[in-house]
Amino acid sequence: MIRVAIADDQAMVRTGFRMIVGSQTDMEVAGEAGDGQAAIDLVRREATRTITGAGLPTRVVILTTYELDEYVFDALAAGASAFLLKAAPPEDLIRAIRVVASGDALLAPSVTRRLIEEFAKRPEPPARKAKQLDALTEREREVLRELAGGFTNAEIAARLHVAETTVKTHVAHVLDKLELRDRVQAVILAYEAGLAGG
């Protein structure tokens, strides 16, 4: 069962999210919060009650009215695993929750495009970031470049003419070698290291 904590400063928005999540047989709403601190307190209470000692991670799905601003970058850097627009259809929210619960990450296509555009405008990346990529094989670097382009595993497989399972293995190696949590961090590192964009 996927337990979901809902946080938004508008009660009507929280009610809508609660109805969407509650309609799924494999999900339940753990509680609601009206601000960030209340959300932290709620998640801590849930963690203590249900997963003490289990070491289970908390994943963050952010829904925003704005496609991209510094808040998005800060949230991604702080560990958000999914970013969607509030205008997205309910099925997109359900999919995002399932994706991050399985340990992966998800960005709305429009957010990915703008993220890429933003990184492309930034000054030359620090060499320190580029050095982190030395641990990767050439094929792994290629897969990382494709990730940074916003492509799914299936799309990367088609573009590189390999099996999708092979791509999944390469992605897992990239995340492991670079000590990254998910694809979002991989995209950020790729741009910071100058491996993609520009």
N, C-alpha and C positions, 0 to 999 in steps of 0.2 A: 504493500500500500504506500503510495506517495503522499506524504503529509505536506500541505502547503500553508505557509503563513502569508497573509495578505496585508500589505501596508500601502495606504494612500491617505492623503489628508482630506479627501472628500468621501463622506459616508455612502453616497449614492454609487460612486465608482466601486467602493469596496463591496457593496451589495451585488453589483453586476458581476464582479470577479468571483464572488462566493457562489453565485448561481451557476456560472460557467464551470468552475472547478467541481462543485457539488454534483453536477450532472454526469460526472465520470465515475464508473464503478471501481476504478483502480486508484482514485484520489480522494482525499478528505481534507477539509479546511481545519488546520490546527488552531487557528485564531486570527484575529484582525488587530491592526494597529493603525493609529492615526498619524504617527510621525516616526522618524528614524529611531529615536531612543526607545519608544514603545515597541517597535519591531525587534530591536536587539533584545530587550527584556523578554519578549514573547518567545523568541527563538531559544534564548538561554533556558527559560522555564521548560520548553519542550525538550530541549537536549537533555536536561537533567532528568526529566520524567521518563523519557523513552529511549534515549540512546547513550546513557552514561556508560562509559567504558567501551562502547562499541567502536568509537573512532569514526563514526559516519560523518561525512562532510555536509555542510549546508551549502546549497547552490543558490545563486541570486539571478532571477529573471527580472529585468527592468523594462517597464512599459513607460514610454514618454510621449508627450505631445510634440516634442521637437525632434527633428531628424538628426541634428548634430550640433553640438556646442561643446564647450570645455567640460561640461558635466558628464557627457558621454565618455570622453577620454579619461576623466578622473575615475568614473565608475568602472570602466574596463581595466584600468591600471590597478584599481583596488580589488578586483577579483570578480566582477559580474561575469556570468557565463552566457547570458542571452540578453539581447536588446531588441525590443519590438516597439512599433508605434502603437499608441492607444487606438488608433483608427483601424488597426488590423482586425480581421475577422476572428471570432472566438476560437475557431479550429486552429488558428495559428498560435494562440496562447496555449492551448492544450498540447499541441505538438512541441512547443518550446519547453514546457514543463517536463514532458517525457524525455526530450533530448538531453536536458541538463541533468535530470535524475539518473540517466544512464551514464553520466560522466562526460558527455560531449558538450559542445558550445554551439550557439546559434546567433547569427546576426541577421537582421532584416536586410534584404538585398540593397535597399536604398541607403541604409546605414553603412554597409560594407563599402559601397561606392564612394560615399562622402569621406569615410575614414581613409580610404586609399588616396583620394584627392588631397585631403589634409596633410597626410604624410608626404605626399609628392611635393608639397609646397615648402616643407620644412628645410632648414639649412642642412648642410652635409652632416651625416650621422657620425657619432663618435666611433673611433676605431675599436674601442673596448668592446662594443657590441658585436662588431664584425668578427672579433677574435673568438667569441663564443661559438661561432659556426664552424670552427676548425675541426670539431669532433665529428661533423657530419660527413657522410660519403657524398659523392657527386649526385647520386640518385636521390638521396635524402634532401640535399639542397634544392634539387629540381622540384621535389614534392612540396617543399616549404615555399618555394616561389609560387607554385600553383595555389597553395593554401592562401597565400597573401593576395592572390588574384580573386579570392572569394569563391573558388570552385569547390563543389562537393566532391566526396570520394569517387562517386560514379563518373562525374565529369573529368576529374583528374585521370582516372583509369582510361577513359576514352582518349583524352589528349595525349597521354604517354604510351598508349597502346599496351597496357598491362591489365591484369585482372584487378577487380575492385578489392579483393582480399589482400593483394600485394600492396595496394595503396594504403590500406588500413594498417598493415604491418609497418610500412615506412613511416606513417604518421605517428604510430606508437613509439617507434625508435627515435624520431625527432623530439617528441615531447619528453621522452625519458632522458635522452642525452643532454638536452638543454634545460632539464629540470623545470619544465613548464606544466601548468595545470591542464590547459586545454588549447583548442585551436585559436581562440581569441588572443591568448598570450603569444602564440606562435606567430600570428599575423603582426602583432605589435612589434615583436622582436625582429621579424623579417624587415619591416620598414625602418626600424631604428638602426639596423645593421646595414641598411642600404642594399639589401638583397633583392628588393622589389621596388617598383614605382620609379619615380623620377622622370 
